Amino acid sequence: MKVVPGGVLASPTTTLSAVSSGAVDAATRTFNYTPSELPVLTLIGDLIVFGTDPRAGAAAMTKSILIDCAACQEEAEQDNIEILFAVSTAPYNLMCKGN
């Protein structure tokens, strides 16, 4: 397998079609770049921001997608993709100006 840096073969908005069509074998994907393509998976991914521990959130999201969420599995199958795992970022912090 040849690893190519993100964005070279497919942009964030075309990754799904590149994997689905077989143009690339694998890719990382952020669901919320194109929520209309994978609405259920996007919803599950959006819920992670409500957690306090990103590691626990990613583990819970992975379990939900791979085991508990039939609609997630149907979406993935419909687009000819296999989801292997989910990741999360550190907590989001708002920075505000003023009192």
All heavy atoms as an XYZ file, in Angstrom:
711
protein
N       0.850     -1.167      0.000
C       0.000      0.000      0.000
C       0.898      1.233      0.000
O       1.870      1.310      0.722
C      -0.895      0.011      1.240
C      -1.726      1.260      1.331
S      -2.688      1.432      2.855
C      -3.939      0.205      2.611
N       0.555      2.185     -0.820
C       1.273      3.450     -0.868
C       0.448      4.504     -0.131
O      -0.708      4.727     -0.452
C       1.501      3.884     -2.313
C       2.294      5.163     -2.420
C       2.585      5.509     -3.873
C       3.412      6.778     -3.928
N       3.760      7.152     -5.285
N       1.055      5.129      0.866
C       0.370      6.156      1.640
C       0.647      7.510      0.999
O       1.790      7.869      0.738
C       0.846      6.145      3.103
C       0.177      7.257      3.889
C       0.556      4.787      3.739
N      -0.435      8.237      0.744
C      -0.345      9.557      0.134
C      -0.962     10.548      1.105
O      -2.050     10.313      1.623
C      -1.098      9.582     -1.215
C      -1.032     10.940     -1.854
C      -0.548      8.512     -2.153
N      -0.295     11.670      1.381
C      -0.830     12.639      2.346
C      -2.239     13.100      1.995
O      -2.613     13.168      0.816
C       0.164     13.804      2.268
C       1.408     13.227      1.710
C       0.987     12.104      0.818
N      -3.005     13.410      3.037
C      -4.385     13.849      2.866
C      -4.538     15.011      1.913
O      -3.745     15.931      1.914
N      -5.551     14.951      1.085
C      -5.850     16.028      0.164
C      -5.184     15.914     -1.191
O      -5.541     16.629     -2.119
N      -4.216     15.018     -1.342
C      -3.516     14.900     -2.621
C      -4.394     14.185     -3.652
O      -4.536     14.647     -4.779
C      -2.162     14.169     -2.452
C      -1.527     13.884     -3.797
C      -1.224     14.987     -1.579
N      -4.989     13.064     -3.262
C      -5.816     12.295     -4.200
C      -7.304     12.657     -4.116
O      -8.031     12.490     -5.089
C      -5.649     10.800     -3.946
C      -4.232     10.261     -4.161
C      -4.176      8.787     -3.804
C      -3.794     10.474     -5.604
N      -7.733     13.105     -2.968
C      -9.140     13.472     -2.792
C      -9.230     14.556     -1.725
O      -8.568     14.471     -0.699
C      -9.963     12.257     -2.377
N     -10.051     15.539     -1.980
C     -10.252     16.623     -1.008
C     -11.170     16.126      0.112
O     -11.813     15.081     -0.032
C     -10.878     17.823     -1.705
O     -12.222     17.534     -2.037
N     -11.288     16.873      1.196
C     -12.199     16.453      2.265
C     -13.637     16.236      1.792
O     -14.331     15.378      2.301
C     -12.123     17.606      3.277
C     -10.769     18.186      3.075
C     -10.516     18.067      1.587
N     -14.057     16.982      0.801
C     -15.436     16.837      0.321
C     -15.598     15.751     -0.738
O     -16.719     15.391     -1.074
C     -15.967     18.173     -0.234
O     -15.108     18.611     -1.286
C     -16.040     19.223      0.852
N     -14.502     15.211     -1.284
C     -14.611     14.150     -2.292
C     -14.064     12.807     -1.817
O     -14.027     11.851     -2.585
C     -13.881     14.550     -3.592
O     -12.491     14.752     -3.315
C     -14.481     15.799     -4.201
N     -13.674     12.733     -0.546
C     -13.103     11.489     -0.020
C     -14.080     10.329     -0.124
O     -13.712      9.228     -0.525
C     -12.668     11.682      1.449
O     -11.726     12.742      1.492
C     -12.047     10.438      2.010
N     -15.335     10.543      0.243
C     -16.322      9.466      0.217
C     -16.468      8.886     -1.185
O     -16.423      7.671     -1.372
C     -17.682      9.937      0.730
C     -18.781      8.887      0.715
C     -18.444      7.727      1.630
C     -20.112      9.513      1.108
N     -16.605      9.733     -2.183
C     -16.770      9.226     -3.547
C     -15.493      8.548     -4.036
O     -15.562      7.574     -4.785
C     -17.198     10.340     -4.500
O     -16.228     11.362     -4.549
N     -14.329      9.020     -3.601
C     -13.068      8.391     -4.006
C     -12.949      6.975     -3.447
O     -12.524      6.053     -4.149
C     -11.885      9.241     -3.561
N     -13.358      6.779     -2.198
C     -13.318      5.441     -1.602
C     -14.427      4.563     -2.189
O     -14.201      3.417     -2.567
C     -13.431      5.512     -0.066
C     -13.558      4.120      0.538
C     -12.220      6.230      0.527
N     -15.633      5.113     -2.282
C     -16.771      4.340     -2.803
C     -16.523      3.833     -4.216
O     -16.904      2.719     -4.566
C     -18.042      5.193     -2.799
O     -18.414      5.528     -1.489
N     -15.883      4.647     -5.031
C     -15.643      4.269     -6.428
C     -14.420      3.385     -6.607
O     -14.206      2.837     -7.676
C     -15.468      5.530     -7.281
O     -14.240      6.174     -6.943
N     -13.590      3.278     -5.567
C     -12.380      2.474     -5.676
C     -11.179      3.255     -6.182
O     -10.120      2.681     -6.429
N     -11.327      4.573     -6.326
C     -10.192      5.390     -6.770
C      -9.060      5.348     -5.747
O      -7.886      5.416     -6.104
C     -10.636      6.829     -7.015
N      -9.413      5.254     -4.469
C      -8.441      5.057     -3.390
C      -8.929      3.884     -2.542
O     -10.122      3.597     -2.484
C      -8.247      6.322     -2.518
C      -7.693      7.475     -3.335
C      -9.529      6.734     -1.842
N      -7.990      3.205     -1.897
C      -8.354      2.043     -1.086
C      -8.834      2.407      0.311
O      -9.651      1.706      0.895
C      -7.161      1.096     -0.964
C      -6.786      0.483     -2.303
O      -7.698      0.214     -3.107
O      -5.581      0.282     -2.547
N      -8.296      3.481      0.862
C      -8.651      3.872      2.225
C      -8.410      5.369      2.397
O      -7.604      5.957      1.678
C      -7.811      3.095      3.224
N      -9.101      5.938      3.357
C      -8.942      7.367      3.641
C      -9.507      7.660      5.013
O     -10.333      6.917      5.530
C      -9.679      8.198      2.590
N      -9.047      8.760      5.587
C      -9.699      9.244      6.794
C     -10.818     10.183      6.359
O     -10.730     10.831      5.321
C      -8.706      9.986      7.711
O      -8.093     11.047      6.968
C      -7.638      9.045      8.232
N     -11.845     10.232      7.155
C     -13.034     10.967      6.742
C     -13.637     11.696      7.925
O     -13.828     11.119      8.989
C     -14.039      9.965      6.181
C     -15.424     10.466      5.980
C     -15.588     11.103      4.657
N     -17.019     11.361      4.473
C     -17.462     12.373      3.808
N     -16.651     13.192      3.228
N     -18.751     12.568      3.680
N     -13.918     12.955      7.769
C     -14.654     13.729      8.756
C     -16.078     13.865      8.233
O     -16.312     14.508      7.213
C     -14.011     15.121      8.957
O     -12.659     14.931      9.351
C     -14.744     15.920      9.996
N     -17.005     13.235      8.912
C     -18.382     13.182      8.428
C     -19.001     14.555      8.222
O     -19.739     14.771      7.281
C     -19.257     12.366      9.382
C     -18.813     10.957      9.565
C     -18.593     10.439     10.825
C     -18.600     10.136      8.481
C     -18.182      9.134     11.001
C     -18.192      8.817      8.634
C     -17.979      8.320      9.904
N     -18.700     15.510      9.106
C     -19.416     16.779      9.029
C     -18.944     17.713      7.919
O     -19.486     18.791      7.768
C     -19.429     17.495     10.384
C     -18.053     17.740     10.932
O     -17.063     17.361     10.331
N     -17.989     18.371     12.084
N     -17.959     17.317      7.111
C     -17.624     18.117      5.926
C     -18.746     18.058      4.887
O     -18.968     19.007      4.149
C     -16.329     17.640      5.273
C     -15.070     18.116      5.947
C     -13.978     17.277      6.046
C     -14.958     19.398      6.467
C     -12.806     17.692      6.660
C     -13.798     19.824      7.082
C     -12.725     18.969      7.175
O     -11.573     19.383      7.775
N     -19.404     16.945      4.800
C     -20.500     16.764      3.848
C     -21.640     16.012      4.541
O     -21.876     14.841      4.256
C     -20.037     15.999      2.595
O     -19.396     14.790      3.017
C     -19.069     16.815      1.762
N     -22.357     16.662      5.441
C     -23.369     15.966      6.235
C     -24.504     15.352      5.428
O     -25.089     14.366      5.858
C     -23.890     17.051      7.178
C     -23.513     18.339      6.552
C     -22.267     18.078      5.760
N     -24.787     15.873      4.264
C     -25.897     15.316      3.481
C     -25.561     13.937      2.907
O     -26.466     13.169      2.604
C     -26.278     16.271      2.351
O     -25.191     16.435      1.456
N     -24.286     13.613      2.774
C     -23.900     12.302      2.229
C     -24.071     11.180      3.254
O     -24.414     10.063      2.891
C     -22.454     12.327      1.743
C     -22.242     13.182      0.516
C     -20.797     13.186      0.058
O     -19.887     12.892      0.854
O     -20.576     13.483     -1.126
N     -23.779     11.468      4.518
C     -23.865     10.463      5.574
C     -24.544     11.091      6.800
O     -23.909     11.326      7.826
C     -22.467      9.957      5.947
C     -21.669      9.292      4.828
C     -20.217      9.115      5.227
C     -22.283      7.956      4.451
N     -25.845     11.351      6.738
C     -26.507     12.101      7.808
C     -26.490     11.421      9.178
O     -26.313     12.088     10.190
C     -27.931     12.306      7.289
C     -28.116     11.290      6.225
C     -26.758     11.024      5.647
N     -26.680     10.119      9.216
C     -26.707      9.429     10.511
C     -25.313      9.411     11.129
O     -25.144      9.706     12.318
C     -27.264      7.993     10.375
C     -27.221      7.262     11.704
C     -28.688      8.027      9.832
N     -24.307      9.092     10.345
C     -22.937      9.088     10.853
C     -22.503     10.491     11.272
O     -21.774     10.656     12.256
C     -21.985      8.520      9.797
C     -22.126      7.015      9.583
C     -21.475      6.592      8.271
C     -21.538      6.247     10.742
N     -22.961     11.497     10.561
C     -22.653     12.878     10.944
C     -23.262     13.201     12.298
O     -22.606     13.811     13.154
C     -23.169     13.860      9.881
O     -22.540     13.567      8.635
C     -22.865     15.298     10.261
N     -24.500     12.781     12.524
C     -25.155     13.026     13.809
C     -24.383     12.357     14.940
O     -24.110     12.982     15.969
C     -26.594     12.519     13.781
C     -27.335     12.590     15.122
C     -27.496     14.028     15.573
C     -28.670     11.900     15.015
N     -24.006     11.111     14.765
C     -23.236     10.404     15.800
C     -21.927     11.144     16.054
O     -21.521     11.344     17.200
C     -22.958      8.945     15.379
C     -24.265      8.159     15.200
C     -22.029      8.255     16.366
C     -25.028      7.885     16.451
N     -21.259     11.569     14.990
C     -20.002     12.298     15.134
C     -20.167     13.634     15.825
O     -19.312     14.053     16.612
N     -21.273     14.313     15.579
C     -21.517     15.612     16.204
C     -21.780     15.490     17.707
O     -21.510     16.423     18.462
C     -22.704     16.310     15.541
C     -22.365     16.870     14.175
O     -21.165     16.910     13.825
O     -23.297     17.265     13.454
N     -22.289     14.367     18.149
C     -22.605     14.192     19.562
C     -21.357     14.127     20.438
O     -21.431     14.351     21.648
C     -23.451     12.930     19.765
C     -24.848     12.975     19.172
C     -25.524     11.622     19.315
C     -25.682     14.062     19.826
N     -20.214     13.842     19.853
C     -18.996     13.660     20.637
C     -18.562     14.935     21.352
O     -17.898     14.880     22.387
C     -17.874     13.096     19.749
C     -16.822     12.422     20.620
C     -17.255     14.159     18.871
C     -15.879     11.536     19.844
N     -18.953     16.100     20.850
C     -18.531     17.357     21.488
C     -19.159     17.549     22.867
O     -18.706     18.392     23.636
C     -18.826     18.596     20.601
C     -18.085     18.511     19.297
C     -20.307     18.782     20.392
N     -20.161     16.766     23.209
C     -20.800     16.893     24.512
C     -20.092     16.091     25.602
O     -20.431     16.172     26.762
C     -22.276     16.485     24.434
C     -23.071     17.391     23.543
C     -23.501     16.961     22.304
C     -23.366     18.687     23.933
C     -24.228     17.797     21.472
C     -24.086     19.535     23.102
C     -24.515     19.086     21.875
N     -19.103     15.297     25.222
C     -18.360     14.510     26.199
C     -17.260     15.320     26.859
O     -16.897     16.401     26.411
N     -16.720     14.785     27.945
C     -15.641     15.463     28.654
C     -14.285     14.812     28.413
O     -13.260     15.428     28.659
C     -15.921     15.482     30.167
O     -16.101     14.135     30.623
C     -17.162     16.308     30.480
N     -14.262     13.579     27.942
C     -13.013     12.868     27.682
C     -13.013     12.412     26.223
O     -13.788     11.528     25.849
C     -12.887     11.656     28.612
C     -11.583     10.902     28.438
O     -10.906     11.062     27.395
O     -11.232     10.136     29.352
N     -12.176     13.019     25.369
C     -12.204     12.670     23.948
C     -11.866     11.207     23.673
O     -12.382     10.623     22.727
C     -11.181     13.609     23.318
C     -10.363     14.128     24.433
C     -11.199     14.057     25.663
N     -11.046     10.597     24.501
C     -10.726      9.173     24.295
C     -11.941      8.302     24.548
O     -12.244      7.394     23.773
C      -9.553      8.758     25.185
C      -8.247      9.459     24.792
C      -7.231      9.291     25.860
N      -7.749      9.997     27.032
C      -7.058     10.328     28.086
N      -5.799      9.995     28.167
N      -7.595     10.965     29.091
N     -12.639      8.580     25.633
C     -13.850      7.819     25.937
C     -14.916      8.081     24.880
O     -15.636      7.166     24.467
C     -14.366      8.183     27.328
N     -15.009      9.326     24.425
C     -15.984      9.666     23.389
C     -15.704      8.937     22.091
O     -16.620      8.429     21.444
N     -14.437      8.880     21.693
C     -14.078      8.173     20.460
C     -14.374      6.683     20.587
O     -14.861      6.053     19.644
C     -12.611      8.406     20.129
N     -14.100      6.118     21.745
C     -14.395      4.695     21.957
C     -15.899      4.443     21.906
O     -16.361      3.479     21.280
C     -13.818      4.237     23.295
N     -16.666      5.324     22.547
C     -18.123      5.175     22.530
C     -18.678      5.346     21.123
O     -19.577      4.615     20.700
C     -18.756      6.190     23.487
N     -18.132      6.316     20.375
C     -18.590      6.533     19.004
C     -18.256      5.325     18.130
O     -19.082      4.883     17.332
C     -17.963      7.801     18.431
C     -18.524      8.173     17.069
S     -18.094      9.832     16.511
C     -16.336      9.757     16.390
N     -17.054      4.769     18.293
C     -16.678      3.583     17.522
C     -17.619      2.432     17.822
O     -18.114      1.765     16.917
C     -15.218      3.187     17.825
O     -14.360      4.261     17.442
C     -14.819      1.932     17.063
N     -17.891      2.192     19.102
C     -18.799      1.106     19.483
C     -20.191      1.344     18.900
O     -20.810      0.424     18.361
C     -18.876      0.988     21.003
C     -19.818     -0.124     21.462
C     -19.920     -0.159     22.979
C     -20.838     -1.251     23.461
N     -22.250     -1.036     23.170
N     -20.669      2.570     19.010
C     -22.004      2.874     18.478
C     -22.078      2.608     16.984
O     -23.007      1.970     16.500
C     -22.367      4.335     18.758
O     -22.502      4.558     20.122
N     -21.084      3.101     16.240
C     -21.094      2.963     14.786
C     -20.952      1.507     14.362
O     -21.677      1.035     13.485
C     -19.986      3.825     14.152
C     -20.331      5.310     14.302
C     -19.764      3.467     12.683
C     -19.205      6.251     13.915
N     -20.037      0.781     14.986
C     -19.738     -0.580     14.542
C     -20.677     -1.640     15.087
O     -20.845     -2.686     14.467
C     -18.298     -0.944     14.913
C     -17.205     -0.096     14.269
C     -15.838     -0.556     14.743
C     -17.303     -0.148     12.754
N     -21.312     -1.382     16.241
C     -22.103     -2.432     16.884
C     -23.571     -2.049     17.082
O     -24.464     -2.827     16.782
C     -21.470     -2.818     18.242
C     -20.067     -3.395     18.000
C     -22.334     -3.811     19.003
C     -19.244     -3.590     19.255
N     -23.800     -0.852     17.621
C     -25.146     -0.508     18.085
C     -26.044      0.190     17.071
O     -27.255      0.189     17.231
C     -25.051      0.396     19.327
C     -24.303     -0.281     20.464
O     -24.408     -1.505     20.596
O     -23.607      0.432     21.217
N     -25.467      0.811     16.062
C     -26.247      1.669     15.168
C     -26.459      0.997     13.805
O     -25.617      1.097     12.912
C     -25.525      3.013     15.002
S     -26.351      4.162     13.893
N     -27.606      0.356     13.653
C     -27.905     -0.322     12.385
C     -27.976      0.670     11.231
O     -27.527      0.382     10.116
C     -29.216     -1.099     12.508
N     -28.508      1.864     11.484
C     -28.606      2.879     10.426
C     -27.216      3.328      9.974
O     -27.002      3.596      8.789
C     -29.420      4.077     10.912
N     -26.258      3.398     10.910
C     -24.876      3.752     10.549
C     -24.286      2.692      9.628
O     -23.641      3.005      8.623
C     -23.996      3.861     11.800
S     -24.459      5.169     12.936
N     -24.503      1.453      9.982
C     -23.972      0.348      9.179
C     -24.618      0.310      7.794
O     -23.952      0.032      6.797
C     -24.170     -0.969      9.921
C     -23.374     -1.014     11.216
C     -23.874     -2.061     12.194
O     -24.641     -2.938     11.837
N     -23.442     -1.947     13.437
N     -25.903      0.620      7.725
C     -26.595      0.669      6.435
C     -26.041      1.785      5.556
O     -25.859      1.599      4.354
C     -28.095      0.843      6.647
C     -28.775     -0.382      7.211
C     -30.219     -0.114      7.620
O     -30.788      0.929      7.224
O     -30.769     -0.949      8.357
N     -25.797      2.964      6.155
C     -25.208      4.070      5.388
C     -23.850      3.682      4.829
O     -23.563      3.937      3.659
C     -25.044      5.310      6.272
C     -26.214      6.209      6.283
C     -25.953      7.517      7.002
O     -24.865      7.732      7.571
O     -26.874      8.341      6.982
N     -23.020      3.078      5.651
C     -21.685      2.684      5.212
C     -21.777      1.655      4.086
O     -21.089      1.763      3.066
C     -20.882      2.139      6.381
N     -22.642      0.672      4.257
C     -22.804     -0.369      3.234
C     -23.325      0.215      1.923
O     -22.867     -0.144      0.841
C     -23.762     -1.443      3.750
C     -23.893     -2.629      2.818
C     -24.787     -3.701      3.406
O     -24.608     -4.052      4.581
O     -25.676     -4.190      2.670
N     -24.242      1.149      2.028
C     -24.828      1.790      0.844
C     -23.753      2.510      0.024
O     -23.826      2.564     -1.196
C     -25.911      2.766      1.297
C     -26.715      3.382      0.202
C     -27.833      4.250      0.789
O     -27.733      4.767      1.901
N     -28.896      4.401      0.035
N     -22.752      3.072      0.699
C     -21.689      3.796      0.011
C     -20.431      2.961     -0.204
O     -19.384      3.493     -0.559
C     -21.346      5.075      0.783
C     -22.396      6.145      0.583
O     -22.620      6.531     -0.575
O     -23.000      6.582      1.575
N     -20.541      1.651      0.051
C     -19.431      0.732     -0.207
C     -18.176      1.097      0.603
O     -17.066      1.091      0.081
C     -19.106      0.698     -1.707
C     -18.199     -0.464     -2.067
O     -18.243     -1.512     -1.437
N     -17.360     -0.267     -3.066
N     -18.394      1.464      1.872
C     -17.260      1.793      2.738
C     -17.278      0.908      3.977
O     -18.332      0.426      4.400
C     -17.240      3.276      3.158
C     -18.529      3.673      3.880
C     -16.999      4.179      1.954
C     -18.506      5.075      4.462
N     -16.125      0.699      4.547
C     -15.962     -0.065      5.782
C     -15.344      0.871      6.814
O     -14.231      1.357      6.629
C     -15.053     -1.262      5.540
C     -14.916     -2.194      6.711
C     -16.180     -2.988      6.986
O     -16.863     -3.379      6.019
O     -16.490     -3.200      8.160
N     -16.056      1.131      7.874
C     -15.548      2.008      8.927
C     -14.754      1.155      9.901
O     -15.242      0.139     10.407
C     -16.700      2.746      9.627
C     -17.415      3.639      8.616
C     -16.180      3.555     10.811
C     -18.670      4.276      9.112
N     -13.531      1.572     10.191
C     -12.658      0.804     11.072
C     -12.613      1.359     12.489
O     -12.510      0.609     13.442
C     -11.237      0.764     10.495
C     -11.125      0.196      9.085
C      -9.688      0.279      8.603
C     -11.632     -1.239      9.042
N     -12.662      2.665     12.632
C     -12.576      3.280     13.950
C     -13.009      4.739     13.854
O     -13.153      5.273     12.771
C     -11.151      3.197     14.515
C     -10.126      3.893     13.651
C      -9.832      5.241     13.841
C      -9.461      3.205     12.653
C      -8.893      5.877     13.037
C      -8.515      3.829     11.849
C      -8.231      5.168     12.043
N     -13.190      5.353     15.014
C     -13.519      6.770     15.089
C     -12.486      7.465     15.970
O     -11.911      6.845     16.861
C     -14.918      6.953     15.671
N     -12.256      8.712     15.705
C     -11.333      9.507     16.504
C     -12.037     10.772     16.974
O     -13.098     11.125     16.479
C     -10.048      9.880     15.719
C      -9.276      8.639     15.330
C     -10.377     10.698     14.492
N     -11.412     11.451     17.906
C     -11.982     12.686     18.429
C     -10.878     13.696     18.654
O      -9.708     13.348     18.768
C     -12.696     12.402     19.754
O     -13.214     13.598     20.288
N     -11.263     14.936     18.718
C     -10.328     16.000     19.055
C     -10.433     16.298     20.548
O     -11.323     15.801     21.228
C     -10.655     17.282     18.268
O     -11.970     17.703     18.626
C     -10.577     17.047     16.777
N      -9.535     17.113     21.022
C      -9.617     17.571     22.411
C     -10.884     18.407     22.567
O     -11.478     18.832     21.573
C      -8.380     18.395     22.744
N     -11.305     18.660     23.795
C     -12.530     19.449     24.000
C     -12.444     20.821     23.307
O     -11.376     21.402     23.199
C     -12.577     19.635     25.518
C     -11.770     18.525     26.066
C     -10.704     18.236     25.054
N     -13.573     21.288     22.850
C     -13.665     22.609     22.237
C     -13.796     23.644     23.355
O     -14.623     23.472     24.263
C     -14.888     22.704     21.331
C     -14.799     21.904     20.065
C     -14.018     20.773     19.958
C     -15.543     22.274     18.953
C     -13.947     20.041     18.786
C     -15.489     21.550     17.782
C     -14.692     20.437     17.709
O     -14.640     19.710     16.552
N     -13.029     24.684     23.294
C     -13.114     25.752     24.286
C     -13.427     27.051     23.565
O     -12.771     27.393     22.574
C     -11.787     25.903     25.041
C     -11.470     24.666     25.843
O     -12.266     24.242     26.648
N     -10.308     24.089     25.619
N     -14.400     27.782     24.074
C     -14.745     29.072     23.502
C     -13.883     30.152     24.134
O     -13.694     30.166     25.349
C     -16.215     29.392     23.736
C     -17.222     28.456     23.090
C     -18.638     28.871     23.487
C     -17.066     28.454     21.590
N     -13.349     31.033     23.315
C     -12.599     32.174     23.820
C     -13.410     33.419     23.508
O     -13.744     33.664     22.345
C     -11.227     32.245     23.163
C     -10.358     31.060     23.518
S      -8.676     31.186     22.912
C      -8.898     31.101     21.141
N     -13.733     34.171     24.537
C     -14.590     35.333     24.365
C     -13.873     36.596     24.819
O     -13.029     36.562     25.708
C     -15.866     35.168     25.194
S     -16.789     33.677     24.772
N     -14.229     37.684     24.198
C     -13.673     38.980     24.548
C     -14.704     39.749     25.372
O     -15.903     39.687     25.081
C     -13.338     39.756     23.277
C     -12.776     41.123     23.525
C     -12.521     41.834     22.215
C     -12.081     43.251     22.522
N     -11.955     44.044     21.308
N     -14.247     40.406     26.381
C     -15.171     41.231     27.150
C     -15.366     40.713     28.555
O     -14.679     39.826     29.022
N     -16.366     41.283     29.217
C     -16.617     40.966     30.623
C     -17.308     39.649     30.769
O     -18.272     39.280     30.457
C     -17.420     42.086     31.277
C     -16.660     43.399     31.218
O     -15.449     43.403     30.960
N     -17.351     44.499     31.415
